Amino acid sequence: MRLTKRIHACVQLEKDGRRLVIDPGGFTEQDAAVGADVLLVTHEHPDHFDEGRLRAALEANPSARLWTLRSVAERLSAAFPGRVSTVGHGDTFTAAGFDVQVHGELHAVIHPDIPRITNVGYLVDGSVFHPGDALTVPGRPVDTLMLPVHAPWNKISEVIDYVREVAPRRAVDVHDALLTDLARPIYDRQIGELGGAGHERLAAGQTVEL
């Protein structure tokens, strides 16, 4: 399987000529979702969910399908009947040859005064886990953890402890669009030295073989 990092929280996975895209939100490339056979969205915040990008991908590929939580599905299901599925914690499904398990229920706490929304993470082929905006521990071995490295709702000590708890073979940064170039070496060093797993930061568009 091949992983391509997109801007911010979006990643693309490819195998056997099929493509799966997670969280093509408003910060990522305009065409990040186009060409996808499978679309997964973790939650409704605009840096993860952009309705226009999803509509463009579903229109470009009539066989493409979307799996997501209810708040996102309700925005698109009428326009694409039979192609939008609602999922929640504990669900499993196979799409375009990818096996997907759903883990997690709530977005991380931004502030106690801000109501928490639903957030789900996706474990793809028992190998790659994208938690969305939460530090969800899937409770099973993970080879590659997509690590939300910088957000209004986290701090670096929590990120490091999350890597330790999930214990992947490697952690690859996502949710990084607001992290300045000045800060990146600090995050690289501390997560790499303290997380207990291989730590990688990929440039937008960079691809690695898993």
VMD Tcl script that draws the C-alpha trace (Angstrom):
set ca {
  {0.00 0.00 0.00}
  {1.20 3.51 -0.82}
  {0.54 6.54 1.38}
  {0.56 10.11 0.07}
  {0.44 13.05 2.46}
  {-1.83 15.91 1.48}
  {-2.01 19.34 3.09}
  {-3.14 19.34 6.74}
  {-5.28 16.35 7.81}
  {-5.80 14.70 4.43}
  {-4.09 11.46 3.40}
  {-4.40 9.22 0.38}
  {-3.90 5.45 0.34}
  {-3.50 3.41 -2.84}
  {-3.29 -0.30 -3.57}
  {-4.15 -2.48 -6.56}
  {-5.07 0.60 -8.57}
  {-7.70 1.76 -6.09}
  {-7.57 4.97 -4.05}
  {-8.89 5.84 -0.59}
  {-8.87 9.44 0.68}
  {-9.43 10.55 4.28}
  {-10.50 14.06 5.32}
  {-10.17 16.23 2.20}
  {-11.04 19.42 4.06}
  {-10.84 23.09 3.27}
  {-7.12 23.43 3.99}
  {-6.04 20.70 1.61}
  {-5.49 20.80 -2.15}
  {-8.56 21.60 -4.22}
  {-8.32 18.30 -6.11}
  {-7.25 16.13 -3.16}
  {-10.39 13.98 -3.32}
  {-10.70 13.70 -7.10}
  {-9.93 10.18 -8.32}
  {-10.90 8.54 -5.05}
  {-12.81 5.26 -5.04}
  {-13.38 5.48 -1.28}
  {-13.89 8.67 0.75}
  {-13.76 8.72 4.55}
  {-14.50 11.77 6.71}
  {-13.85 11.79 10.45}
  {-16.03 14.76 11.45}
  {-17.75 17.94 10.31}
  {-15.15 20.64 11.03}
  {-14.24 22.46 7.81}
  {-10.53 21.58 7.90}
  {-11.64 17.92 7.59}
  {-14.92 18.19 5.68}
  {-15.36 20.33 2.59}
  {-18.65 19.67 0.84}
  {-17.47 21.05 -2.50}
  {-14.42 18.80 -2.62}
  {-16.51 15.73 -1.80}
  {-19.18 16.58 -4.36}
  {-16.51 17.03 -7.03}
  {-15.01 13.62 -6.23}
  {-18.37 11.83 -6.21}
  {-19.38 13.47 -9.49}
  {-16.05 12.68 -11.15}
  {-16.25 8.96 -10.30}
  {-19.80 7.53 -10.38}
  {-18.62 4.42 -8.52}
  {-16.98 6.35 -5.67}
  {-18.61 6.11 -2.24}
  {-18.42 8.03 1.02}
  {-18.42 6.66 4.56}
  {-18.78 9.15 7.40}
  {-20.71 10.11 10.52}
  {-24.32 11.24 10.42}
  {-23.78 15.03 10.46}
  {-21.72 14.85 7.26}
  {-23.77 12.12 5.59}
  {-26.94 14.19 5.92}
  {-25.35 16.95 3.81}
  {-24.68 14.66 0.83}
  {-26.89 11.57 0.92}
  {-29.80 13.12 -0.97}
  {-27.59 14.19 -3.87}
  {-25.87 10.80 -4.11}
  {-28.47 8.15 -3.21}
  {-27.02 4.81 -2.22}
  {-23.46 6.13 -2.22}
  {-23.19 7.71 1.23}
  {-23.05 5.47 4.31}
  {-23.26 6.47 7.97}
  {-20.82 4.77 10.34}
  {-20.01 4.80 14.04}
  {-17.70 3.25 16.60}
  {-17.37 -0.52 16.18}
  {-18.50 -0.65 12.55}
  {-16.48 -2.55 9.95}
  {-16.79 -2.56 6.18}
  {-14.90 -3.35 2.99}
  {-14.72 -0.77 0.22}
  {-12.84 -1.08 -3.10}
  {-10.64 -3.76 -1.55}
  {-9.84 -1.78 1.62}
  {-10.92 -3.24 4.98}
  {-11.96 -0.45 7.35}
  {-12.66 -0.48 11.09}
  {-14.26 2.51 12.84}
  {-12.95 3.60 16.24}
  {-13.90 6.51 18.49}
  {-16.96 8.59 19.29}
  {-16.12 12.17 20.30}
  {-13.93 15.05 19.20}
  {-11.21 16.02 21.66}
  {-12.07 18.76 24.15}
  {-11.24 22.18 22.70}
  {-12.59 24.05 25.74}
  {-15.15 22.99 28.36}
  {-17.51 25.72 27.12}
  {-17.52 24.30 23.56}
  {-19.88 21.32 23.06}
  {-18.13 18.20 21.82}
  {-19.16 16.80 18.46}
  {-18.93 13.28 17.06}
  {-15.56 12.18 15.67}
  {-14.60 8.77 14.32}
  {-11.22 7.34 13.39}
  {-10.48 4.81 10.66}
  {-8.14 1.82 10.77}
  {-7.44 0.77 7.19}
  {-6.35 -2.80 6.41}
  {-5.45 -3.25 10.07}
  {-2.39 -1.13 9.38}
  {-2.97 2.63 9.05}
  {-4.96 4.52 11.68}
  {-6.26 8.07 11.21}
  {-7.95 9.30 14.42}
  {-9.35 12.59 13.10}
  {-9.49 15.20 15.88}
  {-9.11 12.90 18.87}
  {-6.46 10.86 20.60}
  {-8.38 7.63 20.15}
  {-6.53 4.43 20.97}
  {-7.83 1.65 18.70}
  {-6.93 -1.11 21.14}
  {-5.12 -3.23 18.59}
  {-1.69 -3.14 16.91}
  {-1.15 -0.29 14.44}
  {1.73 -0.17 11.98}
  {1.34 3.48 10.89}
  {-0.34 6.11 13.05}
  {-1.43 9.33 11.38}
  {-0.52 11.68 14.21}
  {-2.50 14.93 14.77}
  {0.59 16.83 15.75}
  {-0.72 20.37 16.25}
  {-4.22 21.65 17.02}
  {-6.11 24.06 19.27}
  {-7.11 21.04 21.35}
  {-3.74 19.41 22.05}
  {-0.29 20.00 23.48}
  {2.95 18.22 22.70}
  {3.04 16.20 25.92}
  {-0.36 14.70 25.01}
  {0.85 13.96 21.48}
  {3.94 12.17 22.82}
  {1.91 10.14 25.32}
  {-0.55 9.23 22.56}
  {2.24 7.77 20.44}
  {3.44 5.81 23.46}
  {-0.03 4.43 24.17}
  {-0.84 3.41 20.59}
  {2.74 2.10 20.15}
  {2.82 2.07 16.34}
  {5.87 1.11 14.32}
  {5.90 4.67 13.04}
  {3.96 7.89 13.45}
  {3.44 10.22 10.49}
  {2.39 13.83 11.11}
  {-1.01 15.14 10.02}
  {-3.06 18.11 11.20}
  {-0.01 20.31 10.72}
  {-1.10 23.23 8.52}
  {-0.96 25.70 11.40}
  {2.43 24.53 12.65}
  {5.09 27.03 11.56}
  {8.38 26.01 9.99}
  {10.13 27.55 12.99}
  {8.40 25.11 15.35}
  {8.68 21.96 13.25}
  {12.23 20.97 14.32}
  {11.17 21.20 17.98}
  {8.22 18.89 17.39}
  {10.34 16.53 15.28}
  {12.99 16.22 17.96}
  {10.71 15.84 20.98}
  {8.25 13.41 19.39}
  {11.09 11.43 17.81}
  {13.11 11.19 21.02}
  {10.24 10.64 23.47}
  {7.45 8.92 21.54}
  {9.07 5.51 21.38}
  {8.25 4.98 17.70}
  {9.70 6.01 14.37}
  {8.54 9.54 13.58}
  {8.16 10.94 10.06}
  {7.14 14.29 8.68}
  {6.15 14.20 5.01}
  {5.84 17.20 2.74}
  {2.52 17.70 0.98}
  {2.49 15.40 -2.04}
  {5.25 13.15 -0.70}
  {4.61 9.41 -1.00}
  {5.92 6.45 1.00}
  {5.48 2.70 0.56}
  {3.96 0.95 3.58}
}
mol new
graphics top color blue
foreach p $ca { graphics top sphere $p radius 0.5 }
foreach p [lrange $ca 0 end-1] q [lrange $ca 1 end] { graphics top cylinder $p $q radius 0.2 }
display resetview
